[in-house]
């Protein structure tokens, strides 16, 4: 959206906006936008999930160390999906078929994850979709992606060759072209020509999705690996769209796939923003508890100072004034209500202590 506004519309009146034609510039802006959205809207989403009592449920047979993670807000993937999709819609070329296909896959698997998490919350157990149902849905979305890629391949916009790492000369084609000849095309064997490509596409997409799911468990592990993988894909998509680099590195040259650099950059930014709230300890209350703890320490010090300053020498600790101060010190509700105000917290407590001590 901003890409069309700044480059296709306003660039004719203000030539420096021509810089937004470059994928690298838009990738940087997409990454920064994604990180900004994740950092800004993360606390609001966490608070909303807690208000809706959407928390993680731990398997009873799981490790004892994971028991303390019970109640951690689940559906955190919503933050990643929104923080990735919005920058892509703002900075990417929405006429590019690879961008549209990637958004479809993103939202398709996000819906599957949402259904799975919602089932866990509604059942109050760590049992969402069954493994078979989840695999069926994932394979269905992956096959749609594979079919669209085959359509792009027929228009020479995509290559069905399989590239093996470290084997630059070995590029087997996953479409059996011999079955597409006139003798087989008139029969019933031609659909088998696309079967290897569709199977490979489903294995890669479904396997990657479940690899993240299996990696998850330790605080920040899955999202940390996602940052690394998305960063590598950001470089590969850009290199694949550059003829000079692709030829030099002997990788496939796919011109229009370069727009996916914006998508991968947005995923990197969203993952880094999410990592701020998912780092150890991966409790979405991390910042809240930290502020509340610091607040309580400050409040306790203020109460102690007020007690020493306002009580006469030799006064008994059970006096009315001291009792009022001790009630303030032990009143957790008062402290919790002010926990989110950070530096303002201490000022509020000091005023309240002075009030009660006066």
C-alpha positions as CSV (number, residue, x, y, z in Angstrom):
1,X,0.0,0.0,0.0
2,X,2.7,2.5,1.0
3,X,4.8,1.1,-1.9
4,X,2.1,2.1,-4.4
5,X,1.5,5.4,-2.7
6,X,5.2,6.4,-2.4
7,X,6.6,5.0,-5.6
8,X,3.8,4.6,-8.2
9,X,1.9,7.8,-7.2
10,X,4.0,10.4,-5.3
11,X,7.3,9.6,-7.0
12,X,6.2,11.5,-10.1
13,X,6.0,14.6,-8.0
14,X,9.0,14.0,-5.6
15,X,11.8,12.1,-7.3
16,X,13.7,11.0,-4.2
17,X,10.8,8.6,-3.5
18,X,12.2,6.6,-6.4
19,X,14.4,4.9,-3.7
20,X,11.4,2.7,-2.8
21,X,11.7,0.8,-6.1
22,X,14.6,-1.1,-4.6
23,X,13.8,-4.3,-2.8
24,X,16.6,-3.8,-0.2
25,X,15.1,-0.5,0.9
26,X,11.7,-1.9,1.3
27,X,13.0,-4.9,3.1
28,X,14.7,-2.7,5.7
29,X,11.4,-0.7,6.2
30,X,9.4,-3.9,6.4
31,X,11.7,-5.4,9.1
32,X,11.6,-2.2,11.1
33,X,7.8,-1.9,10.8
34,X,7.4,-5.6,11.8
35,X,9.6,-5.2,14.9
36,X,7.8,-1.9,15.9
37,X,4.4,-3.6,15.7
38,X,5.6,-6.6,17.7
39,X,7.1,-4.4,20.4
40,X,4.3,-1.9,20.6
41,X,1.3,-4.2,20.4
42,X,2.8,-7.1,22.3
43,X,1.9,-5.9,25.8
44,X,-1.6,-5.1,24.7
45,X,-2.1,-8.5,23.1
46,X,-0.6,-10.2,26.2
47,X,-3.0,-8.3,28.4
48,X,-6.0,-9.2,26.3
49,X,-5.1,-12.9,26.3
50,X,-4.8,-12.8,30.1
51,X,-8.1,-11.0,30.4
52,X,-9.7,-13.7,28.2
53,X,-7.9,-16.4,30.4
54,X,-6.1,-17.8,27.3
55,X,-3.2,-19.6,29.0
56,X,-1.0,-22.5,28.3
57,X,-1.9,-25.9,29.7
58,X,1.0,-28.3,30.4
59,X,0.8,-32.1,29.9
60,X,0.8,-33.9,33.2
61,X,3.4,-36.4,31.9
62,X,5.7,-33.6,30.8
63,X,8.9,-32.5,32.6
64,X,8.5,-30.9,36.0
65,X,10.4,-27.8,34.8
66,X,7.5,-27.1,32.4
67,X,4.9,-27.0,35.1
68,X,5.8,-23.5,36.0
69,X,4.9,-22.4,32.5
70,X,1.3,-23.2,33.1
71,X,-0.9,-20.1,32.5
72,X,1.6,-18.5,30.1
73,X,-0.5,-16.9,27.4
74,X,-0.8,-19.0,24.3
75,X,-1.8,-17.9,20.8
76,X,1.3,-15.8,20.7
77,X,1.6,-16.7,17.0
78,X,-1.2,-14.1,16.4
79,X,1.4,-11.4,17.2
80,X,3.9,-12.9,14.7
81,X,1.3,-13.3,11.9
82,X,0.0,-9.7,12.3
83,X,3.5,-8.2,12.6
84,X,4.5,-10.0,9.5
85,X,1.5,-9.6,7.3
86,X,1.0,-5.9,7.9
87,X,4.5,-4.8,6.8
88,X,4.2,-7.1,3.7
89,X,0.9,-5.4,2.8
90,X,2.5,-2.0,3.2
91,X,5.9,-2.5,1.5
92,X,5.6,-5.4,-0.9
93,X,4.4,-5.5,-4.5
94,X,1.0,-7.1,-4.1
95,X,0.8,-8.0,-7.8
96,X,3.6,-10.4,-7.3
97,X,2.2,-14.0,-7.3
98,X,4.9,-15.2,-4.8
99,X,3.8,-12.6,-2.3
100,X,0.2,-13.5,-2.6
101,X,1.0,-17.2,-2.3
102,X,3.2,-16.7,0.8
103,X,0.4,-14.7,2.5
104,X,-2.0,-17.5,1.7
105,X,0.3,-20.1,3.3
106,X,0.9,-17.8,6.3
107,X,-2.8,-17.3,7.0
108,X,-3.7,-20.9,6.1
109,X,-1.3,-22.3,8.7
110,X,-2.2,-19.5,11.2
111,X,-5.8,-20.6,11.0
112,X,-4.8,-24.2,11.7
113,X,-2.7,-23.1,14.7
114,X,-5.6,-20.9,16.0
115,X,-8.0,-23.8,15.8
116,X,-5.5,-26.0,17.6
117,X,-4.9,-23.4,20.4
118,X,-8.6,-22.6,20.8
119,X,-9.4,-26.3,21.2
120,X,-6.7,-26.5,24.0
121,X,-8.2,-23.5,25.8
122,X,-11.8,-24.7,25.5
123,X,-10.9,-28.2,26.8
124,X,-8.6,-26.7,29.5
125,X,-6.0,-29.3,28.5
126,X,-2.9,-29.5,26.3
127,X,-4.9,-31.5,23.7
128,X,-6.0,-29.5,20.7
129,X,-6.4,-31.0,17.2
130,X,-5.4,-34.6,16.9
131,X,-2.2,-35.3,15.0
132,X,-4.1,-36.8,12.0
133,X,-6.4,-33.8,11.7
134,X,-3.6,-31.3,11.9
135,X,-1.6,-33.2,9.3
136,X,-4.6,-33.4,7.0
137,X,-5.2,-29.6,7.2
138,X,-1.5,-28.9,6.7
139,X,-1.2,-31.2,3.7
140,X,-4.3,-29.6,2.2
141,X,-2.9,-26.1,2.4
142,X,0.5,-27.4,1.1
143,X,-1.1,-29.0,-1.9
144,X,-2.8,-25.8,-2.8
145,X,0.5,-24.0,-2.7
146,X,2.0,-26.8,-4.9
147,X,-0.7,-26.5,-7.5
148,X,-0.2,-22.8,-7.7
149,X,3.5,-23.2,-8.1
150,X,2.9,-25.7,-11.0
151,X,0.7,-23.1,-12.7
152,X,3.5,-20.6,-12.3
153,X,6.0,-23.1,-13.7
154,X,3.9,-23.5,-16.9
155,X,4.3,-19.7,-17.4
156,X,8.1,-20.0,-16.8
157,X,7.8,-18.0,-13.6
158,X,9.0,-20.9,-11.4
159,X,11.3,-23.9,-11.7
160,X,10.3,-27.4,-10.6
161,X,14.0,-28.5,-10.3
162,X,15.1,-29.7,-6.9
163,X,18.4,-28.1,-5.7
164,X,20.5,-30.1,-3.3
165,X,23.0,-28.3,-1.1
166,X,26.6,-28.8,-2.0
167,X,25.6,-30.6,-5.2
168,X,25.4,-27.8,-7.7
169,X,25.4,-30.0,-10.8
170,X,22.6,-32.3,-9.6
171,X,19.2,-30.6,-10.3
172,X,16.5,-33.3,-10.8
173,X,13.2,-32.1,-12.2
174,X,10.3,-33.2,-9.9
175,X,7.9,-33.1,-12.9
176,X,8.0,-36.2,-15.0
177,X,7.8,-34.6,-18.5
178,X,7.8,-38.0,-20.3
179,X,4.3,-38.6,-18.9
180,X,3.1,-35.3,-20.4
181,X,3.7,-36.5,-24.0
182,X,0.9,-37.0,-26.4
183,X,0.7,-40.8,-25.8
184,X,0.2,-40.4,-22.0
185,X,-1.6,-37.1,-21.9
186,X,-4.6,-38.5,-23.7
187,X,-4.8,-41.3,-21.1
188,X,-5.0,-41.3,-17.3
189,X,-1.3,-41.2,-16.4
190,X,-0.6,-37.5,-16.9
191,X,-1.6,-36.5,-13.3
192,X,1.2,-38.8,-12.1
193,X,3.7,-36.5,-13.7
194,X,3.1,-33.8,-11.0
195,X,2.9,-36.3,-8.1
196,X,6.6,-36.1,-7.2
197,X,6.6,-32.3,-7.1
198,X,3.4,-32.2,-5.0
199,X,4.7,-34.8,-2.5
200,X,8.0,-32.9,-2.2
201,X,6.2,-29.6,-1.7
202,X,4.0,-31.1,1.0
203,X,6.9,-32.7,2.8
204,X,8.9,-29.5,2.8
205,X,6.1,-27.2,4.0
206,X,4.5,-29.6,6.5
207,X,7.9,-30.7,7.7
208,X,9.0,-27.2,8.3
209,X,5.9,-26.3,10.2
210,X,6.1,-29.3,12.5
211,X,9.9,-28.8,12.9
212,X,9.1,-25.4,14.6
213,X,6.4,-27.1,16.7
214,X,8.9,-29.8,17.8
215,X,11.6,-27.3,18.5
216,X,9.3,-25.2,20.7
217,X,9.5,-26.0,24.4
218,X,12.6,-24.2,25.7
219,X,12.2,-20.4,26.2
220,X,12.9,-18.6,23.0
221,X,14.3,-21.6,21.2
222,X,11.8,-21.9,18.4
223,X,11.6,-18.2,17.6
224,X,15.4,-17.9,17.9
225,X,15.7,-20.6,15.2
226,X,13.1,-18.8,13.1
227,X,15.1,-15.6,13.2
228,X,18.1,-17.5,11.8
229,X,16.2,-19.4,9.2
230,X,14.3,-16.3,8.0
231,X,17.5,-14.3,7.9
232,X,19.1,-17.0,5.6
233,X,16.0,-17.1,3.4
234,X,16.1,-13.3,3.1
235,X,19.6,-13.5,1.6
236,X,18.7,-16.5,-0.7
237,X,15.6,-15.0,-2.1
238,X,17.4,-11.8,-3.0
239,X,20.4,-13.6,-4.5
240,X,18.0,-15.9,-6.5
241,X,16.4,-12.9,-8.2
242,X,19.8,-11.3,-9.1
243,X,21.1,-12.8,-12.4
244,X,24.7,-11.9,-11.7
245,X,24.7,-13.4,-8.1
246,X,22.7,-16.4,-9.1
247,X,25.0,-17.3,-12.0
248,X,28.1,-16.8,-9.9
249,X,26.8,-19.0,-7.0
250,X,25.2,-21.5,-9.5
251,X,21.8,-21.4,-8.0
252,X,18.5,-21.1,-9.8
253,X,17.6,-17.7,-11.2
254,X,14.0,-16.8,-10.6
255,X,13.5,-13.1,-11.3
256,X,10.2,-12.4,-9.5
257,X,11.0,-14.3,-6.4
258,X,13.1,-11.4,-5.2
259,X,10.0,-9.7,-3.8
260,X,9.9,-12.5,-1.2
261,X,12.9,-10.7,0.3
262,X,10.4,-8.2,1.8
263,X,8.3,-11.0,3.2
264,X,11.3,-12.7,4.8
265,X,12.6,-9.4,6.2
266,X,9.3,-8.7,7.8
267,X,9.4,-12.2,9.3
268,X,12.8,-11.5,10.8
269,X,11.6,-8.2,12.3
270,X,8.4,-9.8,13.7
271,X,10.5,-12.7,15.2
272,X,12.9,-10.3,16.9
273,X,10.1,-8.3,18.4
274,X,8.4,-11.5,19.6
275,X,11.7,-12.8,21.0
276,X,11.7,-9.8,23.4
277,X,8.7,-11.3,25.2
278,X,9.6,-14.9,24.6
279,X,13.2,-14.9,25.9
280,X,13.9,-16.7,29.2
281,X,11.8,-16.7,31.3
282,X,9.2,-17.1,28.5
283,X,6.4,-15.8,30.7
284,X,4.5,-13.0,29.0
285,X,4.2,-11.5,32.5
286,X,8.0,-11.0,32.4
287,X,8.0,-7.2,32.1
288,X,5.0,-6.9,34.4
289,X,6.6,-9.0,37.1
290,X,9.9,-7.1,36.8
291,X,8.2,-3.7,37.1
292,X,6.1,-5.0,40.0
293,X,9.1,-6.4,41.8
294,X,11.0,-3.2,41.4
295,X,8.0,-1.3,42.5
296,X,7.5,-3.3,45.6
297,X,11.2,-2.9,46.5
298,X,10.8,0.9,46.1
299,X,7.6,0.9,48.0
300,X,9.1,-1.1,50.9
301,X,12.0,1.3,51.1
302,X,9.7,4.3,51.1
303,X,7.5,2.8,53.8
304,X,10.6,2.1,55.9
305,X,11.9,5.6,55.4
306,X,8.6,7.1,56.2
307,X,8.4,4.9,59.3
308,X,11.7,6.2,60.6
309,X,11.1,9.8,59.6
310,X,7.6,10.3,61.0
311,X,7.6,8.2,64.1
312,X,8.9,9.8,67.3
313,X,11.9,8.3,68.9
314,X,10.9,5.4,71.1
315,X,7.4,5.2,69.7
316,X,5.9,1.7,69.8
317,X,5.6,-0.1,66.5
318,X,2.0,-1.0,67.1
319,X,0.8,2.6,67.1
320,X,-2.0,3.7,64.8
321,X,0.4,5.5,62.4
322,X,2.7,2.4,62.0
323,X,-0.3,0.1,61.5
324,X,-1.5,2.3,58.7
325,X,1.9,2.2,57.1
326,X,2.2,-1.6,57.5
327,X,-1.2,-2.0,55.8
328,X,0.1,-0.1,52.9
329,X,3.2,-2.2,52.7
330,X,1.2,-5.5,52.7
331,X,-1.6,-4.3,50.4
332,X,-0.8,-6.2,47.2
333,X,-3.8,-4.9,45.4
334,X,-2.5,-1.3,45.7
335,X,0.9,-2.4,44.5
336,X,-0.5,-4.4,41.6
337,X,-2.7,-1.6,40.4
338,X,0.4,0.6,40.0
339,X,2.8,-2.0,38.7
340,X,2.6,-0.9,35.1
341,X,3.5,2.7,35.6
342,X,7.3,2.1,36.0
343,X,9.0,5.3,37.2
344,X,5.7,7.0,38.1
345,X,5.1,4.2,40.6
346,X,7.5,5.4,43.2
347,X,6.0,8.9,43.1
348,X,2.5,7.6,43.6
349,X,3.6,5.5,46.6
350,X,5.6,8.3,48.1
351,X,2.5,10.6,47.9
352,X,0.3,7.9,49.4
353,X,2.8,7.2,52.2
354,X,3.0,10.8,53.1
355,X,-0.8,11.1,53.1
356,X,-1.2,8.1,55.5
357,X,1.7,9.2,57.7
358,X,0.4,12.7,58.0
